[in-house]
Amino acid sequence: DGLGKDEVIILDGYVGEGYSLPTKDMANAIQNFARLESIILDPVYTGKGAAGLLDVASDGSYRQNQRILFIHTGGAPSLYHYQTLPSDLGE
């Protein structure tokens, strides 16, 4: 019958300083997802979303056996615009 409102949690605190502006956590998430999972993320939406996912998965907010759903919304067309990240981000 679907999910109730109390079963869905939306976290929007990972945008950084603004739309399309890279963050260090976003750059690390993009690199880790690509290297470890072969999943390509864009730096505008899924990269920042993945940074949030990694943060909440590691900060004790959820039980070990609790399920977390990350929805990858695409973003591949924007990758051509963001071919490099600023050198002060990432590793």
C-alpha positions as CSV (number, residue, x, y, z in Angstrom):
1,D,0.0,0.0,0.0
2,G,3.0,2.3,-0.2
3,L,4.8,4.3,2.4
4,G,3.3,6.5,5.0
5,K,4.6,10.1,5.5
6,D,6.3,9.1,8.8
7,E,8.3,6.4,6.9
8,V,10.0,8.9,4.5
9,I,12.7,11.2,5.7
10,I,14.1,13.9,3.3
11,L,17.4,15.4,4.3
12,D,18.2,18.6,2.4
13,G,21.2,19.9,4.4
14,Y,23.9,18.7,2.0
15,V,23.5,21.4,-0.8
16,G,26.6,23.3,0.5
17,E,26.9,26.9,-0.5
18,G,24.4,26.6,-3.4
19,Y,23.1,24.9,-6.5
20,S,25.9,23.6,-8.8
21,L,28.6,24.7,-6.4
22,P,30.9,21.8,-5.5
23,T,31.7,20.7,-2.0
24,K,34.6,18.5,-0.7
25,D,32.2,15.9,0.6
26,M,30.5,15.8,-2.8
27,A,33.8,15.3,-4.6
28,N,34.8,12.5,-2.2
29,A,31.4,10.8,-2.7
30,I,31.7,11.0,-6.5
31,Q,35.2,9.5,-6.4
32,N,34.3,6.7,-3.9
33,F,31.1,5.7,-5.8
34,A,33.1,5.5,-9.1
35,R,36.1,3.7,-7.6
36,L,34.3,1.3,-5.3
37,E,30.9,0.7,-7.0
38,S,31.3,1.8,-10.6
39,I,28.4,4.2,-10.2
40,I,28.8,7.6,-11.9
41,L,27.3,10.5,-10.1
42,D,26.9,14.1,-11.2
43,P,28.1,17.0,-9.0
44,V,24.8,18.8,-8.9
45,Y,22.3,16.4,-7.5
46,T,23.4,12.8,-7.1
47,G,26.9,13.7,-5.9
48,K,25.6,15.8,-3.1
49,G,22.9,13.3,-2.3
50,A,25.5,10.6,-2.1
51,A,27.6,12.7,0.2
52,G,24.5,12.9,2.5
53,L,24.0,9.2,2.2
54,L,27.5,8.4,3.3
55,D,27.3,10.9,6.1
56,V,24.1,9.5,7.6
57,A,25.2,5.9,7.0
58,S,28.3,6.5,9.1
59,D,27.1,8.8,11.9
60,G,24.9,6.3,13.8
61,S,21.6,7.8,12.7
62,Y,20.4,4.4,11.5
63,R,20.5,0.9,12.9
64,Q,22.9,-1.6,11.2
65,N,20.0,-3.6,9.8
66,Q,17.8,-0.6,8.9
67,R,17.3,-0.1,5.2
68,I,18.2,3.2,3.5
69,L,17.0,4.0,0.0
70,F,19.1,6.2,-2.2
71,I,17.4,7.3,-5.4
72,H,19.9,8.0,-8.2
73,T,18.1,10.5,-10.4
74,G,20.5,10.4,-13.4
75,G,22.4,13.5,-14.3
76,A,24.7,11.9,-16.9
77,P,24.0,14.7,-19.4
78,S,25.5,17.3,-17.0
79,L,28.7,15.4,-16.7
80,Y,30.1,17.0,-19.9
81,H,29.8,20.4,-18.3
82,Y,31.6,19.3,-15.1
83,Q,34.6,17.5,-16.6
84,T,37.0,18.5,-13.8
85,L,36.6,19.5,-10.2
86,P,38.5,22.3,-8.6
87,S,41.9,21.0,-7.4
88,D,41.2,21.9,-3.8
89,L,38.3,19.4,-3.7
90,G,38.5,15.6,-3.4
91,E,41.5,13.7,-2.1
